[in-house]
Amino acid sequence: MVQLSWVTSVAGLLVFGTATSVISKAVYGLHGEGLHGDVHPFVKPWFMVFLMFVAMSVCLPTYFVAHWLATKIARRRHRTLLEHQKRHYEWSVAFWIGAPAAFDLIATILMNLGLIFVSASVYQMMRGAEMLFAALFGVTFLRRRLA
């Protein structure tokens, strides 16, 4: 069973990652008619990033509904939530989550800008090389060993 889930995960990453790149490149190849009848290419990386942001934001209501249901079930059973399940929102936590999220947003924008100028295959190879660069920087600057 463990082998099946590993194979399914890798296959899903390959299929959906490739599909995302190819579909994004196809969208950037579309043309549309302007107000005065002239044809313009659809080169809107900001819009594509906005669509990704909206799609990922759908997870937030799901999280809040699941948390609300867990609280309701715990109260029905006359139990309180464990201390580690209680949510304490602090600005420092928001910063530690928000800062990497902001850099990820900037990276996504830059990747979509790059996809306009290169083929989908080069884009995919560069995305795959991200892990190599992360390992190289970890060894070089953080003095870590590769395991």
C-alpha positions in Angstrom: 0.0 0.0 0.0 2.9 2.4 0.8 4.4 1.7 -2.6 1.1 2.5 -4.4 0.8 5.9 -2.6 4.4 6.8 -3.4 3.9 5.9 -7.1 0.6 7.8 -7.2 2.3 10.9 -5.7 5.2 10.9 -8.1 2.8 10.3 -11.1 0.6 13.1 -9.9 3.5 15.5 -9.6 4.7 14.7 -13.1 1.3 14.8 -14.8 -0.1 17.9 -13.1 3.2 19.8 -13.1 3.6 19.2 -16.8 0.0 20.0 -17.5 0.2 23.3 -15.6 3.3 24.4 -17.6 1.9 23.3 -21.0 -1.5 24.9 -20.3 0.1 28.1 -19.1 2.3 28.3 -22.2 -0.8 27.6 -24.4 -2.7 30.4 -22.7 0.2 32.8 -23.4 0.0 31.8 -27.1 -3.6 32.9 -27.4 -4.5 36.1 -29.3 -7.5 38.3 -28.8 -9.2 41.1 -30.7 -8.8 44.6 -29.1 -11.3 47.5 -29.0 -10.3 48.8 -32.4 -10.2 45.5 -34.1 -6.4 44.9 -33.9 -5.2 41.5 -32.7 -3.0 41.3 -29.5 -1.3 38.4 -27.8 -2.6 37.4 -24.4 0.5 38.0 -22.3 -0.9 38.5 -18.8 1.4 36.8 -16.2 -0.1 38.9 -13.4 -3.6 37.6 -14.3 -2.3 34.0 -14.3 -0.7 34.5 -10.9 -4.0 36.1 -9.6 -5.9 33.0 -10.9 -3.5 30.7 -9.0 -3.9 32.8 -5.8 -7.7 32.7 -6.0 -7.6 28.9 -6.6 -5.3 28.3 -3.6 -7.4 30.7 -1.4 -10.3 28.2 -1.8 -8.4 26.1 0.8 -9.0 28.7 3.5 -12.8 28.3 3.9 -12.3 24.5 3.9 -9.8 24.9 6.8 -12.1 27.1 8.8 -15.1 24.8 8.3 -13.0 21.8 9.4 -11.8 23.7 12.5 -15.3 24.8 13.3 -16.6 21.2 13.0 -13.8 19.9 15.3 -14.6 22.5 17.9 -18.3 21.7 17.7 -17.7 18.0 18.1 -15.4 18.6 21.0 -18.0 20.7 22.8 -20.7 18.2 22.1 -18.6 15.5 23.8 -18.0 17.9 26.7 -14.3 18.1 26.0 -12.2 21.1 25.3 -9.7 21.2 22.5 -6.2 20.3 23.5 -3.9 23.2 24.1 -1.9 22.6 20.9 -5.1 22.8 18.9 -6.1 26.2 20.2 -5.2 29.0 17.8 -3.2 31.9 19.1 -2.6 34.4 16.4 0.4 36.5 16.9 2.1 38.9 14.6 5.4 37.1 14.8 3.8 33.9 13.6 2.1 35.9 10.7 5.5 37.3 9.8 7.2 33.9 9.8 4.5 32.5 7.5 3.9 35.7 5.5 7.5 36.4 4.6 8.2 33.1 2.8 4.7 33.3 1.2 5.6 36.8 -0.2 8.8 35.4 -1.7 6.9 32.5 -3.1 4.5 34.9 -4.7 7.4 36.9 -6.2 9.0 33.7 -7.5 5.7 32.6 -9.1 5.4 36.0 -10.8 8.9 35.8 -12.1 8.4 32.2 -13.3 5.3 33.2 -15.2 7.2 36.1 -16.8 10.0 33.7 -17.8 7.5 31.3 -19.3 6.5 34.0 -21.8 10.0 34.0 -23.3 11.1 30.3 -23.2 9.5 27.0 -24.2 7.6 24.9 -21.7 10.3 22.2 -21.7 13.0 24.7 -20.7 10.7 26.1 -18.0 10.1 22.6 -16.6 13.8 21.8 -16.5 14.6 25.1 -14.7 11.8 24.3 -12.2 13.4 20.9 -11.6 16.8 22.5 -11.1 15.4 24.5 -8.2 16.0 21.6 -5.9 19.6 21.4 -7.1 20.2 25.1 -6.4 18.6 24.8 -3.0 20.9 21.9 -2.1 23.9 23.8 -3.5 23.1 26.9 -1.5 22.5 24.8 1.6 25.9 23.2 1.4 27.7 26.4 0.4 26.2 28.9 2.8 24.6 26.9 5.6 27.4 24.4 5.8 25.0 21.5 5.7 25.7 18.0 4.5 23.6 16.2 1.9 22.0 13.1 3.3 
